Amino acid sequence: VEFFNKHAESIGEKAANEVYEFMKKDVLDLTAEKRAPAARSLLPDTYHGLQEIIDSGGSALFSNPEVVKDLDWLKMNGYCQDNLVAGISAIEHAGRGAFTSRDMKKGEVVAPIPLVALNQGRSALSMMESEEDAEEHGTEAGARTHQLLYNYMLEHPQSSALFLPAGGLTFNINHGGKKKANVKMMWSTKEWSNGEAAREFGVNDLSLVGPVDMILELVATRPMKKGEEVLLDYGDDWAKAWDEHVSKWDEVTKDATYAKSAMTLNEIHRVQPFPTSDETKDDDEDEEEKAALIACQVLYDEDKIERRRNQDGTRTKVYPWIPHPVAGEVLLKSESAFRGINRVGCDILERSGDEKSGYKYVVQPHIKEGLAILVKNVPHDAIRYVDKPYKSAQHELSAFRHTIQFPDDIFPKAWEDLVGEEGHDTRDEL
C-alpha cells in the first residue's frame, strides 16, 4: 500500500497495474506457494482497493463486514459468558461460590444454562456399597447413595428424568433460599433455540434434544453489585433435606476422621510455606489416607541446565523455573489458569526465603517414569494442593446428596411421567 501511495502517480497507471499483477501472481506464488490462490482471493482486482481493505480493518472484515456486531446485537442473539467468576463462598460449609464480575440489572441474564437430559436419572446415578468397600468403610454392604453429580442435577418430583445444568460456572451457584436468592430460572426465548418444540417431547425422547434447544436462563431478580455472590433457591425439598442432614451430622460422624481437603490446605498455605518431603515424613497421617497431594505449575528453561551430584555419584538435571511467557507470574493468581496443562504432581525437596521476601522451592515434578529432573526457584504461588480422586469428604457414604428442584411453574407437562392414574406422585414406588 505504501509503495502505490508513493509511486503510482509517478510511474503511471499502466505500470502501477503491471507491478500489482506481478506481486499478486509471481510474488505470492513464490512466498505463499500452495496458499497463493487463497491469498489472491482476498486481494482486490486493482491496487486502488488496497487502502480500502486497510481502512476496513483487514481483508477478512472487508470481505465479510457483517461479522462485526454491536453489543446490543450480541445481547439479543447470544449470551455473555463472563458474568460469573468463581470464589470462596461466604456461606458456611458451601465451599466455592459464583460471583458477579460486573454490576447486573434486574431482569438481566446472569448466565445461560443449557440442559442435558438423563433418562431414569435417579437409577443411573445411584450407587451400591460393595462388600469390599463396606468392610473398608465400616458400613453395610448394599447401603445406597448417589454419585456426586446428583447434587448438581435438576429434578422434578413428577418426572423420571434428571437434567444436568451445563452452563459455565453455574455449578458453583449456591442455595440462597427464598429470602436470599437473587436469580431465578426462566426458559430462553432466543430465536435460534427451538425450546418450545423441545418442551413438547416425551421424557423417553429427551435424549434426542440437544442442549441448544433446552436452555434455561438465570435472570437477576434484583440489581446486583460487582463481586456479589449469586444465589438460587434450590427448593423446599432441598432445604428440608439439608436441615435434616445437618441435625444428624454429629451423630453420624462422631467416630469418623476426615483428612483436610485441598481447599482447606490451600487456605492454610496461602501465607504459610508448603512443607518439604522431609518435613512430612513424620506426619501421623498415613500417605494413603491423605485427601490431597501437592501439584506444581512447572515451566522451565531447557537451555539453562545445571547438574547436581547425588550421594550415590549420579547426577540430576536442574532447570530454572520460568513464568508464563505472556502473563508472567500474575497468571498464577488465577485458579482456572492453575488447572492448565503445565500442572503436574511434584515433591518439594527444598525451601528458601521467608514470608516477607517470598518463598522459593526446589521441586521434583512427576513428569514421567524414569525421568528425574529438578526445577529450582519455583515461587510459592506456583504450588497448590489438589484433591485426590474420590478421596475428599464429599465422596463419603455419609456425604449430603440431593438434587436441585426444577421450578413447578416452568416445568413442561409433557415431561411429567411419574403421575399415576389417580394423580399421585409415584416417585417413592420406584
C-alpha positions in Angstrom: 0.0 0.0 0.0 2.8 2.4 0.9 4.5 1.7 -2.4 1.5 2.5 -4.5 0.6 5.6 -2.5 4.1 6.9 -3.1 4.9 5.8 -6.6 1.7 5.1 -8.6 1.3 8.6 -9.8 4.9 8.9 -11.0 5.1 5.6 -12.8 1.7 5.8 -14.4 -1.5 3.8 -14.2 -0.4 1.1 -16.6 2.9 0.4 -14.9 1.3 0.5 -11.5 -1.2 -2.2 -12.5 1.6 -4.3 -14.0 3.5 -4.1 -10.8 0.4 -5.1 -8.8 -0.3 -8.1 -11.1 3.4 -9.2 -10.7 3.0 -9.0 -6.9 -0.3 -10.9 -6.9 0.9 -13.7 -9.2 4.7 -14.2 -9.1 5.5 -12.9 -5.6 2.6 -14.8 -4.0 3.4 -18.0 -5.9 7.0 -17.8 -4.6 6.2 -16.8 -1.0 2.8 -18.4 -0.3 3.2 -21.5 -2.5 0.1 -23.7 -2.1 -1.7 -20.9 -0.2 -1.2 -18.4 -3.0 -4.7 -18.9 -4.6 -6.4 -18.4 -1.2 -4.3 -15.3 -0.6 -5.1 -13.8 -4.0 -8.8 -14.3 -3.4 -8.6 -11.8 -0.6 -7.0 -9.1 -2.7 -8.9 -6.5 -4.8 -8.8 -6.5 -8.6 -6.7 -3.4 -8.8 -4.3 -1.7 -6.4 -6.9 1.1 -5.9 -8.8 -1.2 -3.5 -5.8 -1.9 -1.1 -6.3 1.2 1.0 -10.0 0.4 1.5 -9.1 -3.0 2.8 -6.7 -1.4 5.3 -9.3 1.1 6.4 -11.8 -1.7 6.9 -9.5 -3.5 9.4 -8.1 -6.2 7.0 -9.2 -8.5 4.3 -11.4 -10.6 6.4 -13.5 -7.7 7.6 -13.5 -6.2 4.2 -14.9 -9.4 2.6 -17.3 -10.1 5.5 -18.3 -6.8 7.1 -21.4 -8.5 8.6 -19.3 -10.5 11.1 -18.9 -7.4 13.2 -21.8 -7.0 15.6 -22.5 -4.3 18.2 -23.1 -5.1 21.8 -26.9 -4.8 21.6 -27.0 -7.4 18.8 -24.8 -9.8 20.8 -27.1 -9.4 23.9 -30.1 -10.1 21.7 -28.7 -13.1 19.9 -26.2 -14.6 22.3 -25.1 -14.8 25.9 -22.3 -13.1 27.8 -20.1 -15.9 29.2 -18.1 -13.9 31.6 -20.7 -12.5 34.0 -19.6 -15.0 36.6 -16.3 -15.7 38.4 -15.5 -18.4 40.9 -14.5 -17.7 44.5 -14.9 -18.9 48.1 -18.5 -18.7 49.3 -19.3 -16.7 52.5 -21.9 -19.4 53.3 -20.7 -21.9 55.9 -19.8 -25.3 54.5 -20.6 -24.2 51.0 -17.1 -24.3 49.7 -16.9 -22.5 46.3 -19.4 -20.0 45.0 -20.2 -17.9 41.9 -19.8 -14.2 42.0 -20.8 -11.4 39.6 -17.9 -10.0 37.5 -19.8 -6.7 36.9 -22.9 -4.9 38.0 -26.1 -6.6 36.9 -29.5 -5.0 36.4 -32.8 -6.5 37.5 -34.1 -8.8 34.7 -30.7 -9.2 33.1 -29.5 -12.7 32.2 -26.7 -13.5 34.6 -25.9 -16.9 32.9 -27.3 -19.3 30.4 -27.8 -23.0 31.4 -28.0 -25.5 28.6 -29.6 -28.7 29.9 -28.6 -32.3 29.2 -31.4 -34.7 30.0 -30.6 -38.0 31.7 -33.4 -40.6 31.4 -34.1 -42.6 34.5 -31.6 -40.3 36.2 -32.1 -41.4 39.8 -31.3 -45.0 38.9 -28.5 -44.0 36.6 -26.7 -42.1 39.3 -27.4 -44.5 42.2 -24.5 -46.4 43.9 -24.5 -49.5 46.0 -21.8 -50.2 48.6 -19.9 -53.3 47.7 -18.8 -55.9 50.3 -15.2 -54.8 49.9 -15.9 -51.1 50.3 -18.3 -51.8 53.2 -15.6 -53.7 55.1 -13.1 -50.8 54.5 -15.7 -48.1 55.5 -17.3 -49.9 58.3 -20.7 -49.8 56.7 -23.2 -52.4 55.5 -23.0 -53.9 52.0 -25.8 -52.7 49.9 -26.0 -49.3 51.5 -27.3 -46.9 48.9 -26.2 -43.4 47.9 -25.8 -41.4 44.7 -22.9 -40.2 42.7 -21.6 -36.7 43.5 -23.1 -35.4 40.2 -26.5 -36.0 41.8 -26.1 -32.8 43.8 -25.9 -30.7 40.7 -28.8 -32.2 38.8 -32.2 -30.5 38.4 -35.1 -32.7 39.3 -38.9 -32.5 39.3 -40.8 -35.0 41.5 -43.2 -36.0 38.7 -40.5 -36.8 36.2 -38.1 -39.8 35.9 -35.6 -37.6 34.1 -32.8 -35.6 35.7 -31.3 -32.6 34.0 -27.6 -31.6 34.1 -27.1 -27.8 34.1 -24.1 -27.4 31.7 -23.6 -23.6 31.9 -20.2 -22.2 32.6 -19.5 -21.8 36.4 -23.2 -22.3 37.2 -22.2 -25.4 39.1 -20.8 -23.0 41.7 -24.0 -21.2 42.4 -25.2 -22.0 46.0 -28.6 -22.2 47.7 -29.9 -18.9 49.0 -33.5 -19.9 49.9 -36.5 -17.7 49.1 -35.2 -14.8 51.1 -31.6 -14.5 49.8 -31.9 -15.8 46.2 -31.1 -13.1 43.7 -31.6 -15.1 40.5 -34.4 -17.3 39.1 -34.7 -19.8 36.3 -36.6 -18.9 33.1 -36.7 -20.5 29.6 -34.7 -18.9 26.9 -36.6 -17.1 24.2 -33.7 -16.9 21.7 -35.0 -17.4 18.2 -32.2 -19.9 17.4 -33.2 -22.1 20.3 -36.2 -24.4 19.4 -37.2 -24.6 23.0 -41.0 -24.7 22.6 -40.8 -27.8 20.4 -38.4 -29.5 22.9 -40.8 -28.9 25.7 -43.4 -31.0 23.8 -41.2 -34.0 23.7 -42.0 -37.0 25.9 -39.5 -38.0 28.6 -38.2 -41.0 26.6 -37.3 -38.8 23.7 -35.4 -36.1 25.6 -32.1 -37.7 24.8 -32.7 -36.7 21.2 -32.9 -33.0 22.1 -29.6 -31.1 22.1 -28.7 -28.6 24.8 -29.1 -25.7 22.4 -32.9 -26.4 22.4 -33.1 -26.8 26.2 -31.6 -23.6 27.6 -32.6 -22.0 30.9 -31.6 -18.5 31.8 -30.6 -17.4 35.3 -32.2 -14.0 35.5 -31.4 -11.4 38.1 -34.4 -10.8 40.4 -32.9 -7.5 41.7 -29.9 -5.3 41.0 -26.6 -6.8 41.9 -23.2 -5.2 42.5 -19.9 -6.5 41.1 -18.5 -9.2 43.4 -21.8 -10.2 44.9 -22.4 -13.9 45.4 -25.1 -15.3 43.1 -27.7 -17.4 44.9 -30.5 -19.6 43.7 -33.4 -21.1 45.6 -32.9 -24.9 45.4 -36.4 -25.6 46.6 -38.2 -26.5 49.8 -37.3 -30.3 49.5 -33.6 -29.5 49.3 -33.7 -27.1 52.2 -35.6 -29.7 54.4 -33.1 -32.4 53.4 -30.1 -30.2 54.2 -31.5 -29.2 57.6 -32.1 -32.9 58.4 -28.6 -33.7 57.3 -27.0 -31.1 59.5 -29.1 -32.1 62.5 -27.8 -35.7 62.3 -24.3 -34.9 61.3 -22.7 -35.0 64.8 -24.2 -38.4 65.5 -23.4 -39.9 62.1 -19.8 -38.7 62.2 -18.9 -39.0 65.9 -16.3 -41.7 65.3 -15.2 -40.6 61.9 -12.0 -38.8 60.9 -11.6 -36.8 57.8 -8.4 -35.6 56.1 -8.1 -31.9 55.2 -9.3 -31.1 51.7 -7.2 -29.3 49.1 -9.3 -26.1 49.6 -8.6 -26.1 53.3 -4.9 -26.8 52.9 -4.5 -24.1 50.3 -6.2 -21.6 52.6 -3.7 -22.6 55.3 -0.8 -22.2 53.0 -1.9 -19.0 51.4 0.7 -17.4 53.6 2.4 -20.3 55.4 5.1 -22.2 53.5 4.5 -25.5 51.9 6.2 -28.4 53.7 9.1 -30.3 52.1 9.1 -34.0 51.7 11.4 -34.4 54.8 9.0 -32.3 56.9 6.1 -34.5 56.1 7.9 -37.8 56.8 6.9 -37.8 60.5 3.2 -37.0 59.8 0.8 -39.1 61.8 -1.5 -39.3 58.8 -0.9 -42.2 56.5 0.0 -41.2 53.0 -2.8 -43.3 51.6 -5.3 -41.6 53.8 -4.4 -38.1 52.7 -7.2 -36.5 50.7 -4.9 -34.1 48.7 -1.5 -34.1 47.1 0.9 -31.3 46.0 0.9 -30.1 42.4 3.2 -27.5 40.8 2.8 -25.2 37.8 6.0 -26.2 36.1 7.5 -24.3 33.2 11.3 -24.3 33.0 14.1 -23.2 30.7 15.5 -26.3 29.0 18.5 -24.3 27.6 19.8 -23.4 31.1 20.7 -26.7 32.6 22.7 -27.5 35.7 23.7 -30.9 37.1 23.6 -31.7 40.7 25.8 -34.5 42.1 23.9 -37.0 44.2 25.2 -39.1 47.1 25.4 -42.2 45.0 27.6 -40.4 42.5 24.9 -39.9 39.9 23.9 -36.5 38.6 20.4 -34.9 38.4 19.5 -32.3 35.8 18.3 -29.0 37.4 16.4 -26.3 35.4 15.4 -22.8 36.4 11.6 -22.2 36.7 10.3 -19.6 34.2 7.0 -17.6 34.4 4.2 -17.8 31.8 5.5 -16.3 28.6 2.6 -13.9 28.3 1.1 -13.1 31.7 4.2 -13.8 33.8 3.6 -14.8 37.5 0.3 -12.8 37.5 -1.4 -15.8 35.8 -0.7 -18.0 38.9 -3.2 -15.9 40.9 -6.0 -17.5 38.8 -7.3 -20.8 40.0 -8.6 -21.6 36.5 -5.2 -20.9 35.0 -3.5 -23.1 37.5 -5.5 -26.1 36.2 -3.7 -25.8 32.9 -1.6 -28.2 31.0 1.7 -27.4 32.9 0.3 -28.5 36.2 1.9 -31.8 37.5 2.2 -33.6 40.7 5.5 -32.8 42.5 7.7 -33.4 45.5 9.1 -30.3 47.4 12.7 -31.0 48.2 14.0 -27.7 49.4 12.6 -24.3 50.5 14.2 -20.9 50.9 13.1 -17.4 51.6 10.5 -16.1 54.1 7.1 -14.6 54.2 8.4 -11.1 53.6 10.7 -11.9 50.7 8.6 -14.7 49.3 9.2 -18.4 49.5 11.1 -20.3 46.7 11.2 -24.0 46.3 13.2 -26.8 44.6 10.7 -29.4 43.3 10.9 -32.7 41.6 8.0 -32.8 39.1 6.3 -36.2 38.4 6.7 -35.9 34.6 7.2 -39.5 33.5 8.6 -42.7 35.0 12.3 -42.9 34.7 12.9 -39.2 34.1 14.1 -37.4 37.2 14.7 -33.7 37.0 14.6 -30.8 39.4 13.2 -27.4 39.0 14.6 -24.6 41.2 13.3 -21.1 42.1 9.6 -22.2 41.9 7.5 -19.4 43.5 5.0 -20.0 46.3 2.0 -19.2 44.0 3.1 -21.9 41.6 2.2 -24.6 44.1 -1.2 -25.9 45.2 -2.8 -28.8 46.9 -5.3 -30.7 44.7 -7.8 -33.3 45.8 -7.1 -36.9 45.1 -9.8 -38.6 43.0 -12.6 -39.8 45.3 -10.7 -39.1 48.5 -12.3 -35.9 49.7 -15.1 -35.9 52.3 -17.7 -35.2 49.7 -17.3 -38.8 48.5 -18.0 -40.4 51.9 -21.1 -42.5 52.2 -22.5 -40.1 54.8 -22.0 -37.0 52.5 -25.0 -35.0 51.5 -26.8 -36.0 48.3 -29.9 -34.2 47.0 -31.0 -32.7 43.7 -32.0 -29.1 42.9 -35.7 -28.6 42.4 -36.8 -27.8 38.8 -39.4 -25.0 39.4 -43.0 -26.2 39.0 -44.1 -23.1 37.2 -41.7 -23.7 34.2 -41.6 -27.5 34.1 -43.2 -28.8 31.0 -46.3 -31.1 31.5 -45.0 -33.3 28.7 -42.0 -34.3 30.8 -44.2 -35.5 33.7 -44.3 -39.3 33.6 -44.5 -40.3 37.3 -48.1 -39.2 37.9 -50.3 -42.2 38.5 -53.9 -42.6 37.2 -55.2 -41.0 40.4 -52.8 -38.1 40.1 -50.4 -39.0 43.0 -46.6 -38.8 42.9 -45.3 -42.3 42.2 -41.6 -41.5 42.7 -41.3 -43.3 46.0 -42.7 -46.5 44.4 -39.6 -46.8 42.1 
